[in-house]
Amino acid sequence: MEVIVAKDVDGILEDFTEDSVLFTLDGKVEGLTASRGFFEPYVAGLTDELLASFQMDRQEVHGDLAYIVWNAGTDTIIVQN
């Protein structure tokens, strides 16, 4: 989460590959180029006020699957090395 707070898109993408898939409200985001296209406007829209109010409500990790719930929504993330 530190890279998101820092608005560091390159840092965020260090955990992604061409095989990575994000599931969003607007559909799937696949691969590095599309992931960058998703995260660049996302982090640009993060205001200091929003970041200050961010709360992680729940974080569960099982193997390469992560499930997180935060105050603005729900994300399910799979990270594979």
PDB file of N, CA, C and O in Angstrom:
ATOM      1  N   MET A   1       0.813  -1.187   0.000  1.00  0.00           N
ATOM      2  CA  MET A   1       0.000   0.000   0.000  1.00  0.00           C
ATOM      3  C   MET A   1       0.865   1.263   0.000  1.00  0.00           C
ATOM      4  O   MET A   1       0.401   2.338  -0.381  1.00  0.00           O
ATOM      5  N   GLU A   2       2.124   1.129   0.428  1.00  0.00           N
ATOM      6  CA  GLU A   2       3.007   2.301   0.468  1.00  0.00           C
ATOM      7  C   GLU A   2       3.207   2.908  -0.920  1.00  0.00           C
ATOM      8  O   GLU A   2       3.276   4.129  -1.059  1.00  0.00           O
ATOM      9  N   VAL A   3       3.301   2.061  -1.945  1.00  0.00           N
ATOM     10  CA  VAL A   3       3.510   2.588  -3.295  1.00  0.00           C
ATOM     11  C   VAL A   3       2.274   3.314  -3.806  1.00  0.00           C
ATOM     12  O   VAL A   3       2.390   4.243  -4.606  1.00  0.00           O
ATOM     13  N   ILE A   4       1.100   2.905  -3.358  1.00  0.00           N
ATOM     14  CA  ILE A   4      -0.126   3.609  -3.747  1.00  0.00           C
ATOM     15  C   ILE A   4      -0.170   4.968  -3.076  1.00  0.00           C
ATOM     16  O   ILE A   4      -0.470   5.972  -3.722  1.00  0.00           O
ATOM     17  N   VAL A   5       0.126   5.009  -1.778  1.00  0.00           N
ATOM     18  CA  VAL A   5       0.153   6.284  -1.054  1.00  0.00           C
ATOM     19  C   VAL A   5       1.185   7.217  -1.677  1.00  0.00           C
ATOM     20  O   VAL A   5       0.965   8.425  -1.756  1.00  0.00           O
ATOM     21  N   ALA A   6       2.317   6.656  -2.122  1.00  0.00           N
ATOM     22  CA  ALA A   6       3.369   7.457  -2.756  1.00  0.00           C
ATOM     23  C   ALA A   6       3.039   7.796  -4.213  1.00  0.00           C
ATOM     24  O   ALA A   6       3.774   8.545  -4.858  1.00  0.00           O
ATOM     25  N   LYS A   7       1.951   7.254  -4.724  1.00  0.00           N
ATOM     26  CA  LYS A   7       1.537   7.461  -6.121  1.00  0.00           C
ATOM     27  C   LYS A   7       2.631   7.004  -7.088  1.00  0.00           C
ATOM     28  O   LYS A   7       2.879   7.635  -8.115  1.00  0.00           O
ATOM     29  N   ASP A   8       3.276   5.891  -6.734  1.00  0.00           N
ATOM     30  CA  ASP A   8       4.409   5.341  -7.475  1.00  0.00           C
ATOM     31  C   ASP A   8       3.929   4.221  -8.404  1.00  0.00           C
ATOM     32  O   ASP A   8       3.918   3.053  -8.017  1.00  0.00           O
ATOM     33  N   VAL A   9       3.540   4.577  -9.611  1.00  0.00           N
ATOM     34  CA  VAL A   9       3.011   3.590 -10.556  1.00  0.00           C
ATOM     35  C   VAL A   9       4.060   2.532 -10.883  1.00  0.00           C
ATOM     36  O   VAL A   9       3.729   1.349 -10.967  1.00  0.00           O
ATOM     37  N   ASP A  10       5.312   2.929 -11.068  1.00  0.00           N
ATOM     38  CA  ASP A  10       6.365   1.943 -11.339  1.00  0.00           C
ATOM     39  C   ASP A  10       6.488   0.958 -10.183  1.00  0.00           C
ATOM     40  O   ASP A  10       6.665  -0.240 -10.402  1.00  0.00           O
ATOM     41  N   GLY A  11       6.394   1.458  -8.954  1.00  0.00           N
ATOM     42  CA  GLY A  11       6.444   0.591  -7.782  1.00  0.00           C
ATOM     43  C   GLY A  11       5.268  -0.366  -7.722  1.00  0.00           C
ATOM     44  O   GLY A  11       5.430  -1.535  -7.370  1.00  0.00           O
ATOM     45  N   ILE A  12       4.091   0.121  -8.062  1.00  0.00           N
ATOM     46  CA  ILE A  12       2.904  -0.738  -8.100  1.00  0.00           C
ATOM     47  C   ILE A  12       3.107  -1.853  -9.113  1.00  0.00           C
ATOM     48  O   ILE A  12       2.798  -3.013  -8.841  1.00  0.00           O
ATOM     49  N   LEU A  13       3.625  -1.498 -10.277  1.00  0.00           N
ATOM     50  CA  LEU A  13       3.759  -2.467 -11.365  1.00  0.00           C
ATOM     51  C   LEU A  13       4.882  -3.471 -11.154  1.00  0.00           C
ATOM     52  O   LEU A  13       4.993  -4.426 -11.923  1.00  0.00           O
ATOM     53  N   GLU A  14       5.722  -3.285 -10.136  1.00  0.00           N
ATOM     54  CA  GLU A  14       6.765  -4.268  -9.845  1.00  0.00           C
ATOM     55  C   GLU A  14       6.170  -5.634  -9.510  1.00  0.00           C
ATOM     56  O   GLU A  14       6.832  -6.658  -9.683  1.00  0.00           O
ATOM     57  N   ASP A  15       4.928  -5.656  -9.034  1.00  0.00           N
ATOM     58  CA  ASP A  15       4.260  -6.916  -8.693  1.00  0.00           C
ATOM     59  C   ASP A  15       3.434  -7.476  -9.845  1.00  0.00           C
ATOM     60  O   ASP A  15       2.724  -8.466  -9.666  1.00  0.00           O
ATOM     61  N   PHE A  16       3.516  -6.861 -11.026  1.00  0.00           N
ATOM     62  CA  PHE A  16       2.707  -7.269 -12.166  1.00  0.00           C
ATOM     63  C   PHE A  16       3.580  -7.818 -13.287  1.00  0.00           C
ATOM     64  O   PHE A  16       4.760  -7.483 -13.396  1.00  0.00           O
ATOM     65  N   THR A  17       2.980  -8.670 -14.119  1.00  0.00           N
ATOM     66  CA  THR A  17       3.634  -9.199 -15.319  1.00  0.00           C
ATOM     67  C   THR A  17       2.653  -9.073 -16.483  1.00  0.00           C
ATOM     68  O   THR A  17       1.535  -8.587 -16.312  1.00  0.00           O
ATOM     69  N   GLU A  18       3.075  -9.509 -17.655  1.00  0.00           N
ATOM     70  CA  GLU A  18       2.175  -9.521 -18.807  1.00  0.00           C
ATOM     71  C   GLU A  18       0.992 -10.463 -18.591  1.00  0.00           C
ATOM     72  O   GLU A  18      -0.031 -10.338 -19.263  1.00  0.00           O
ATOM     73  N   ASP A  19       1.126 -11.401 -17.659  1.00  0.00           N
ATOM     74  CA  ASP A  19       0.045 -12.349 -17.368  1.00  0.00           C
ATOM     75  C   ASP A  19      -0.900 -11.859 -16.276  1.00  0.00           C
ATOM     76  O   ASP A  19      -1.879 -12.535 -15.963  1.00  0.00           O
ATOM     77  N   SER A  20      -0.626 -10.702 -15.695  1.00  0.00           N
ATOM     78  CA  SER A  20      -1.457 -10.181 -14.608  1.00  0.00           C
ATOM     79  C   SER A  20      -2.822  -9.743 -15.118  1.00  0.00           C
ATOM     80  O   SER A  20      -2.956  -9.221 -16.224  1.00  0.00           O
ATOM     81  N   VAL A  21      -3.832  -9.969 -14.281  1.00  0.00           N
ATOM     82  CA  VAL A  21      -5.198  -9.562 -14.600  1.00  0.00           C
ATOM     83  C   VAL A  21      -5.790  -8.869 -13.382  1.00  0.00           C
ATOM     84  O   VAL A  21      -5.764  -9.405 -12.274  1.00  0.00           O
ATOM     85  N   LEU A  22      -6.327  -7.664 -13.601  1.00  0.00           N
ATOM     86  CA  LEU A  22      -7.079  -6.943 -12.571  1.00  0.00           C
ATOM     87  C   LEU A  22      -8.550  -7.034 -12.939  1.00  0.00           C
ATOM     88  O   LEU A  22      -8.914  -6.891 -14.106  1.00  0.00           O
ATOM     89  N   PHE A  23      -9.394  -7.273 -11.945  1.00  0.00           N
ATOM     90  CA  PHE A  23     -10.833  -7.252 -12.167  1.00  0.00           C
ATOM     91  C   PHE A  23     -11.368  -5.961 -11.573  1.00  0.00           C
ATOM     92  O   PHE A  23     -11.236  -5.722 -10.373  1.00  0.00           O
ATOM     93  N   THR A  24     -11.973  -5.127 -12.414  1.00  0.00           N
ATOM     94  CA  THR A  24     -12.489  -3.835 -11.973  1.00  0.00           C
ATOM     95  C   THR A  24     -13.975  -3.744 -12.298  1.00  0.00           C
ATOM     96  O   THR A  24     -14.529  -4.616 -12.967  1.00  0.00           O
ATOM     97  N   LEU A  25     -14.603  -2.694 -11.823  1.00  0.00           N
ATOM     98  CA  LEU A  25     -16.013  -2.476 -12.145  1.00  0.00           C
ATOM     99  C   LEU A  25     -16.242  -2.335 -13.641  1.00  0.00           C
ATOM    100  O   LEU A  25     -17.318  -2.660 -14.144  1.00  0.00           O
ATOM    101  N   ASP A  26     -15.231  -1.851 -14.352  1.00  0.00           N
ATOM    102  CA  ASP A  26     -15.351  -1.634 -15.792  1.00  0.00           C
ATOM    103  C   ASP A  26     -14.908  -2.835 -16.622  1.00  0.00           C
ATOM    104  O   ASP A  26     -14.973  -2.795 -17.851  1.00  0.00           O
ATOM    105  N   GLY A  27     -14.461  -3.895 -15.965  1.00  0.00           N
ATOM    106  CA  GLY A  27     -14.023  -5.085 -16.685  1.00  0.00           C
ATOM    107  C   GLY A  27     -12.597  -5.463 -16.338  1.00  0.00           C
ATOM    108  O   GLY A  27     -12.002  -4.909 -15.414  1.00  0.00           O
ATOM    109  N   LYS A  28     -12.052  -6.413 -17.089  1.00  0.00           N
ATOM    110  CA  LYS A  28     -10.699  -6.902 -16.836  1.00  0.00           C
ATOM    111  C   LYS A  28      -9.655  -5.952 -17.406  1.00  0.00           C
ATOM    112  O   LYS A  28      -9.854  -5.323 -18.445  1.00  0.00           O
ATOM    113  N   VAL A  29      -8.538  -5.869 -16.696  1.00  0.00           N
ATOM    114  CA  VAL A  29      -7.359  -5.135 -17.148  1.00  0.00           C
ATOM    115  C   VAL A  29      -6.246  -6.174 -17.206  1.00  0.00           C
ATOM    116  O   VAL A  29      -5.889  -6.756 -16.182  1.00  0.00           O
ATOM    117  N   GLU A  30      -5.693  -6.412 -18.398  1.00  0.00           N
ATOM    118  CA  GLU A  30      -4.716  -7.482 -18.579  1.00  0.00           C
ATOM    119  C   GLU A  30      -3.385  -6.950 -19.090  1.00  0.00           C
ATOM    120  O   GLU A  30      -3.344  -6.144 -20.019  1.00  0.00           O
ATOM    121  N   GLY A  31      -2.289  -7.411 -18.471  1.00  0.00           N
ATOM    122  CA  GLY A  31      -0.947  -7.077 -18.928  1.00  0.00           C
ATOM    123  C   GLY A  31      -0.414  -5.777 -18.352  1.00  0.00           C
ATOM    124  O   GLY A  31      -1.141  -5.015 -17.714  1.00  0.00           O
ATOM    125  N   LEU A  32       0.869  -5.539 -18.588  1.00  0.00           N
ATOM    126  CA  LEU A  32       1.558  -4.381 -18.014  1.00  0.00           C
ATOM    127  C   LEU A  32       1.097  -3.053 -18.591  1.00  0.00           C
ATOM    128  O   LEU A  32       0.873  -2.099 -17.846  1.00  0.00           O
ATOM    129  N   THR A  33       0.955  -2.979 -19.899  1.00  0.00           N
ATOM    130  CA  THR A  33       0.558  -1.709 -20.515  1.00  0.00           C
ATOM    131  C   THR A  33      -0.832  -1.295 -20.057  1.00  0.00           C
ATOM    132  O   THR A  33      -1.051  -0.138 -19.698  1.00  0.00           O
ATOM    133  N   ALA A  34      -1.765  -2.229 -20.066  1.00  0.00           N
ATOM    134  CA  ALA A  34      -3.126  -1.922 -19.624  1.00  0.00           C
ATOM    135  C   ALA A  34      -3.162  -1.612 -18.132  1.00  0.00           C
ATOM    136  O   ALA A  34      -3.922  -0.745 -17.698  1.00  0.00           O
ATOM    137  N   SER A  35      -2.345  -2.314 -17.338  1.00  0.00           N
ATOM    138  CA  SER A  35      -2.295  -2.045 -15.898  1.00  0.00           C
ATOM    139  C   SER A  35      -1.768  -0.638 -15.631  1.00  0.00           C
ATOM    140  O   SER A  35      -2.289   0.072 -14.771  1.00  0.00           O
ATOM    141  N   ARG A  36      -0.735  -0.237 -16.371  1.00  0.00           N
ATOM    142  CA  ARG A  36      -0.224   1.134 -16.236  1.00  0.00           C
ATOM    143  C   ARG A  36      -1.325   2.131 -16.606  1.00  0.00           C
ATOM    144  O   ARG A  36      -1.514   3.137 -15.922  1.00  0.00           O
ATOM    145  N   GLY A  37      -2.046   1.847 -17.687  1.00  0.00           N
ATOM    146  CA  GLY A  37      -3.136   2.716 -18.102  1.00  0.00           C
ATOM    147  C   GLY A  37      -4.246   2.810 -17.068  1.00  0.00           C
ATOM    148  O   GLY A  37      -4.939   3.825 -16.990  1.00  0.00           O
ATOM    149  N   PHE A  38      -4.419   1.766 -16.276  1.00  0.00           N
ATOM    150  CA  PHE A  38      -5.393   1.785 -15.190  1.00  0.00           C
ATOM    151  C   PHE A  38      -4.875   2.584 -14.000  1.00  0.00           C
ATOM    152  O   PHE A  38      -5.587   3.432 -13.461  1.00  0.00           O
ATOM    153  N   PHE A  39      -3.631   2.316 -13.586  1.00  0.00           N
ATOM    154  CA  PHE A  39      -3.116   2.907 -12.350  1.00  0.00           C
ATOM    155  C   PHE A  39      -2.711   4.371 -12.478  1.00  0.00           C
ATOM    156  O   PHE A  39      -2.827   5.115 -11.505  1.00  0.00           O
ATOM    157  N   GLU A  40      -2.241   4.809 -13.644  1.00  0.00           N
ATOM    158  CA  GLU A  40      -1.813   6.209 -13.765  1.00  0.00           C
ATOM    159  C   GLU A  40      -2.932   7.194 -13.434  1.00  0.00           C
ATOM    160  O   GLU A  40      -2.716   8.075 -12.602  1.00  0.00           O
ATOM    161  N   PRO A  41      -4.113   7.092 -14.041  1.00  0.00           N
ATOM    162  CA  PRO A  41      -5.176   8.032 -13.654  1.00  0.00           C
ATOM    163  C   PRO A  41      -5.714   7.758 -12.250  1.00  0.00           C
ATOM    164  O   PRO A  41      -6.179   8.674 -11.571  1.00  0.00           O
ATOM    165  N   TYR A  42      -5.649   6.494 -11.816  1.00  0.00           N
ATOM    166  CA  TYR A  42      -6.120   6.143 -10.475  1.00  0.00           C
ATOM    167  C   TYR A  42      -5.312   6.879  -9.410  1.00  0.00           C
ATOM    168  O   TYR A  42      -5.883   7.540  -8.542  1.00  0.00           O
ATOM    169  N   VAL A  43      -3.982   6.768  -9.475  1.00  0.00           N
ATOM    170  CA  VAL A  43      -3.161   7.420  -8.452  1.00  0.00           C
ATOM    171  C   VAL A  43      -3.167   8.937  -8.613  1.00  0.00           C
ATOM    172  O   VAL A  43      -3.028   9.663  -7.629  1.00  0.00           O
ATOM    173  N   ALA A  44      -3.326   9.419  -9.837  1.00  0.00           N
ATOM    174  CA  ALA A  44      -3.395  10.867 -10.053  1.00  0.00           C
ATOM    175  C   ALA A  44      -4.614  11.462  -9.353  1.00  0.00           C
ATOM    176  O   ALA A  44      -4.595  12.623  -8.945  1.00  0.00           O
ATOM    177  N   GLY A  45      -5.667  10.667  -9.215  1.00  0.00           N
ATOM    178  CA  GLY A  45      -6.887  11.144  -8.570  1.00  0.00           C
ATOM    179  C   GLY A  45      -6.901  11.007  -7.063  1.00  0.00           C
ATOM    180  O   GLY A  45      -7.859  11.423  -6.412  1.00  0.00           O
ATOM    181  N   LEU A  46      -5.850  10.429  -6.497  1.00  0.00           N
ATOM    182  CA  LEU A  46      -5.797  10.258  -5.044  1.00  0.00           C
ATOM    183  C   LEU A  46      -5.398  11.577  -4.391  1.00  0.00           C
ATOM    184  O   LEU A  46      -4.256  12.019  -4.513  1.00  0.00           O
ATOM    185  N   THR A  47      -6.326  12.187  -3.714  1.00  0.00           N
ATOM    186  CA  THR A  47      -6.039  13.449  -3.029  1.00  0.00           C
ATOM    187  C   THR A  47      -5.442  13.167  -1.658  1.00  0.00           C
ATOM    188  O   THR A  47      -5.572  12.062  -1.131  1.00  0.00           O
ATOM    189  N   ASP A  48      -4.793  14.164  -1.085  1.00  0.00           N
ATOM    190  CA  ASP A  48      -4.249  14.020   0.263  1.00  0.00           C
ATOM    191  C   ASP A  48      -5.357  13.714   1.262  1.00  0.00           C
ATOM    192  O   ASP A  48      -5.156  12.943   2.200  1.00  0.00           O
ATOM    193  N   GLU A  49      -6.527  14.317   1.064  1.00  0.00           N
ATOM    194  CA  GLU A  49      -7.650  14.084   1.966  1.00  0.00           C
ATOM    195  C   GLU A  49      -8.114  12.629   1.895  1.00  0.00           C
ATOM    196  O   GLU A  49      -8.384  12.007   2.922  1.00  0.00           O
ATOM    197  N   LEU A  50      -8.203  12.097   0.688  1.00  0.00           N
ATOM    198  CA  LEU A  50      -8.608  10.704   0.530  1.00  0.00           C
ATOM    199  C   LEU A  50      -7.584   9.770   1.156  1.00  0.00           C
ATOM    200  O   LEU A  50      -7.948   8.836   1.870  1.00  0.00           O
ATOM    201  N   LEU A  51      -6.315  10.014   0.893  1.00  0.00           N
ATOM    202  CA  LEU A  51      -5.265   9.169   1.457  1.00  0.00           C
ATOM    203  C   LEU A  51      -5.256   9.226   2.977  1.00  0.00           C
ATOM    204  O   LEU A  51      -4.994   8.217   3.633  1.00  0.00           O
ATOM    205  N   ALA A  52      -5.539  10.396   3.544  1.00  0.00           N
ATOM    206  CA  ALA A  52      -5.565  10.539   5.001  1.00  0.00           C
ATOM    207  C   ALA A  52      -6.724   9.763   5.619  1.00  0.00           C
ATOM    208  O   ALA A  52      -6.631   9.320   6.764  1.00  0.00           O
ATOM    209  N   SER A  53      -7.817   9.595   4.872  1.00  0.00           N
ATOM    210  CA  SER A  53      -8.985   8.903   5.416  1.00  0.00           C
ATOM    211  C   SER A  53      -9.001   7.411   5.086  1.00  0.00           C
ATOM    212  O   SER A  53      -9.889   6.690   5.541  1.00  0.00           O
ATOM    213  N   PHE A  54      -8.036   6.943   4.305  1.00  0.00           N
ATOM    214  CA  PHE A  54      -7.980   5.540   3.897  1.00  0.00           C
ATOM    215  C   PHE A  54      -7.850   4.636   5.113  1.00  0.00           C
ATOM    216  O   PHE A  54      -7.019   4.871   5.989  1.00  0.00           O
ATOM    217  N   GLN A  55      -8.681   3.597   5.158  1.00  0.00           N
ATOM    218  CA  GLN A  55      -8.593   2.604   6.223  1.00  0.00           C
ATOM    219  C   GLN A  55      -8.670   1.211   5.621  1.00  0.00           C
ATOM    220  O   GLN A  55      -9.551   0.921   4.811  1.00  0.00           O
ATOM    221  N   MET A  56      -7.756   0.366   6.017  1.00  0.00           N
ATOM    222  CA  MET A  56      -7.810  -1.036   5.619  1.00  0.00           C
ATOM    223  C   MET A  56      -8.723  -1.736   6.618  1.00  0.00           C
ATOM    224  O   MET A  56      -8.392  -1.833   7.799  1.00  0.00           O
ATOM    225  N   ASP A  57      -9.866  -2.222   6.153  1.00  0.00           N
ATOM    226  CA  ASP A  57     -10.825  -2.874   7.034  1.00  0.00           C
ATOM    227  C   ASP A  57     -10.515  -4.350   7.229  1.00  0.00           C
ATOM    228  O   ASP A  57     -10.716  -4.896   8.314  1.00  0.00           O
ATOM    229  N   ARG A  58     -10.028  -4.986   6.183  1.00  0.00           N
ATOM    230  CA  ARG A  58      -9.728  -6.417   6.276  1.00  0.00           C
ATOM    231  C   ARG A  58      -8.694  -6.780   5.219  1.00  0.00           C
ATOM    232  O   ARG A  58      -8.729  -6.285   4.093  1.00  0.00           O
ATOM    233  N   GLN A  59      -7.776  -7.656   5.609  1.00  0.00           N
ATOM    234  CA  GLN A  59      -6.779  -8.167   4.668  1.00  0.00           C
ATOM    235  C   GLN A  59      -6.575  -9.641   4.964  1.00  0.00           C
ATOM    236  O   GLN A  59      -6.180 -10.010   6.070  1.00  0.00           O
ATOM    237  N   GLU A  60      -6.842 -10.477   3.985  1.00  0.00           N
ATOM    238  CA  GLU A  60      -6.651 -11.919   4.099  1.00  0.00           C
ATOM    239  C   GLU A  60      -5.727 -12.363   2.975  1.00  0.00           C
ATOM    240  O   GLU A  60      -5.929 -11.990   1.819  1.00  0.00           O
ATOM    241  N   VAL A  61      -4.722 -13.153   3.305  1.00  0.00           N
ATOM    242  CA  VAL A  61      -3.796 -13.672   2.302  1.00  0.00           C
ATOM    243  C   VAL A  61      -3.735 -15.183   2.456  1.00  0.00           C
ATOM    244  O   VAL A  61      -3.551 -15.703   3.557  1.00  0.00           O
ATOM    245  N   HIS A  62      -3.891 -15.875   1.344  1.00  0.00           N
ATOM    246  CA  HIS A  62      -3.794 -17.333   1.323  1.00  0.00           C
ATOM    247  C   HIS A  62      -3.000 -17.711   0.078  1.00  0.00           C
ATOM    248  O   HIS A  62      -3.507 -17.618  -1.039  1.00  0.00           O
ATOM    249  N   GLY A  63      -1.760 -18.137   0.271  1.00  0.00           N
ATOM    250  CA  GLY A  63      -0.911 -18.453  -0.877  1.00  0.00           C
ATOM    251  C   GLY A  63      -0.705 -17.224  -1.740  1.00  0.00           C
ATOM    252  O   GLY A  63      -0.218 -16.200  -1.261  1.00  0.00           O
ATOM    253  N   ASP A  64      -1.073 -17.318  -3.007  1.00  0.00           N
ATOM    254  CA  ASP A  64      -0.892 -16.187  -3.918  1.00  0.00           C
ATOM    255  C   ASP A  64      -2.181 -15.393  -4.128  1.00  0.00           C
ATOM    256  O   ASP A  64      -2.287 -14.615  -5.076  1.00  0.00           O
ATOM    257  N   LEU A  65      -3.154 -15.589  -3.248  1.00  0.00           N
ATOM    258  CA  LEU A  65      -4.425 -14.879  -3.333  1.00  0.00           C
ATOM    259  C   LEU A  65      -4.556 -13.920  -2.155  1.00  0.00           C
ATOM    260  O   LEU A  65      -4.354 -14.299  -1.002  1.00  0.00           O
ATOM    261  N   ALA A  66      -4.896 -12.681  -2.463  1.00  0.00           N
ATOM    262  CA  ALA A  66      -5.117 -11.686  -1.407  1.00  0.00           C
ATOM    263  C   ALA A  66      -6.511 -11.098  -1.573  1.00  0.00           C
ATOM    264  O   ALA A  66      -6.954 -10.818  -2.687  1.00  0.00           O
ATOM    265  N   TYR A  67      -7.194 -10.915  -0.451  1.00  0.00           N
ATOM    266  CA  TYR A  67      -8.523 -10.297  -0.437  1.00  0.00           C
ATOM    267  C   TYR A  67      -8.438  -9.117   0.515  1.00  0.00           C
ATOM    268  O   TYR A  67      -8.120  -9.293   1.691  1.00  0.00           O
ATOM    269  N   ILE A  68      -8.719  -7.911   0.020  1.00  0.00           N
ATOM    270  CA  ILE A  68      -8.667  -6.739   0.882  1.00  0.00           C
ATOM    271  C   ILE A  68      -9.969  -5.963   0.792  1.00  0.00           C
ATOM    272  O   ILE A  68     -10.583  -5.852  -0.268  1.00  0.00           O
ATOM    273  N   VAL A  69     -10.368  -5.430   1.937  1.00  0.00           N
ATOM    274  CA  VAL A  69     -11.539  -4.563   2.017  1.00  0.00           C
ATOM    275  C   VAL A  69     -11.064  -3.265   2.643  1.00  0.00           C
ATOM    276  O   VAL A  69     -10.474  -3.255   3.723  1.00  0.00           O
ATOM    277  N   TRP A  70     -11.334  -2.172   1.945  1.00  0.00           N
ATOM    278  CA  TRP A  70     -10.959  -0.876   2.476  1.00  0.00           C
ATOM    279  C   TRP A  70     -12.165   0.027   2.427  1.00  0.00           C
ATOM    280  O   TRP A  70     -13.199  -0.349   1.874  1.00  0.00           O
ATOM    281  N   ASN A  71     -12.054   1.210   2.994  1.00  0.00           N
ATOM    282  CA  ASN A  71     -13.219   2.058   3.194  1.00  0.00           C
ATOM    283  C   ASN A  71     -13.911   2.515   1.921  1.00  0.00           C
ATOM    284  O   ASN A  71     -15.028   3.029   1.989  1.00  0.00           O
ATOM    285  N   ALA A  72     -13.286   2.344   0.761  1.00  0.00           N
ATOM    286  CA  ALA A  72     -13.909   2.805  -0.472  1.00  0.00           C
ATOM    287  C   ALA A  72     -14.295   1.662  -1.407  1.00  0.00           C
ATOM    288  O   ALA A  72     -14.823   1.916  -2.490  1.00  0.00           O
ATOM    289  N   GLY A  73     -14.048   0.409  -1.019  1.00  0.00           N
ATOM    290  CA  GLY A  73     -14.408  -0.684  -1.905  1.00  0.00           C
ATOM    291  C   GLY A  73     -13.752  -1.987  -1.515  1.00  0.00           C
ATOM    292  O   GLY A  73     -13.225  -2.119  -0.411  1.00  0.00           O
ATOM    293  N   THR A  74     -13.783  -2.949  -2.416  1.00  0.00           N
ATOM    294  CA  THR A  74     -13.227  -4.273  -2.186  1.00  0.00           C
ATOM    295  C   THR A  74     -12.338  -4.648  -3.359  1.00  0.00           C
ATOM    296  O   THR A  74     -12.712  -4.449  -4.515  1.00  0.00           O
ATOM    297  N   ASP A  75     -11.168  -5.186  -3.066  1.00  0.00           N
ATOM    298  CA  ASP A  75     -10.248  -5.658  -4.093  1.00  0.00           C
ATOM    299  C   ASP A  75      -9.871  -7.102  -3.794  1.00  0.00           C
ATOM    300  O   ASP A  75      -9.678  -7.460  -2.632  1.00  0.00           O
ATOM    301  N   THR A  76      -9.767  -7.920  -4.804  1.00  0.00           N
ATOM    302  CA  THR A  76      -9.208  -9.258  -4.697  1.00  0.00           C
ATOM    303  C   THR A  76      -7.986  -9.278  -5.598  1.00  0.00           C
ATOM    304  O   THR A  76      -8.070  -8.948  -6.781  1.00  0.00           O
ATOM    305  N   ILE A  77      -6.847  -9.668  -5.032  1.00  0.00           N
ATOM    306  CA  ILE A  77      -5.586  -9.580  -5.758  1.00  0.00           C
ATOM    307  C   ILE A  77      -4.865 -10.920  -5.685  1.00  0.00           C
ATOM    308  O   ILE A  77      -4.769 -11.516  -4.613  1.00  0.00           O
ATOM    309  N   ILE A  78      -4.361 -11.393  -6.814  1.00  0.00           N
ATOM    310  CA  ILE A  78      -3.508 -12.572  -6.847  1.00  0.00           C
ATOM    311  C   ILE A  78      -2.131 -12.107  -7.293  1.00  0.00           C
ATOM    312  O   ILE A  78      -1.983 -11.499  -8.352  1.00  0.00           O
ATOM    313  N   VAL A  79      -1.120 -12.400  -6.472  1.00  0.00           N
ATOM    314  CA  VAL A  79       0.251 -12.017  -6.789  1.00  0.00           C
ATOM    315  C   VAL A  79       1.070 -13.291  -6.903  1.00  0.00           C
ATOM    316  O   VAL A  79       1.147 -14.072  -5.954  1.00  0.00           O
ATOM    317  N   GLN A  80       1.676 -13.501  -8.049  1.00  0.00           N
ATOM    318  CA  GLN A  80       2.516 -14.669  -8.255  1.00  0.00           C
ATOM    319  C   GLN A  80       3.895 -14.218  -8.693  1.00  0.00           C
ATOM    320  O   GLN A  80       4.032 -13.336  -9.541  1.00  0.00           O
ATOM    321  N   ASN A  81       4.906 -14.825  -8.114  1.00  0.00           N
ATOM    322  CA  ASN A  81       6.282 -14.496  -8.493  1.00  0.00           C
ATOM    323  C   ASN A  81       6.767 -15.449  -9.539  1.00  0.00           C
ATOM    324  O   ASN A  81       7.907 -15.340  -9.992  1.00  0.00           O
TER     325      ASN A  81
END
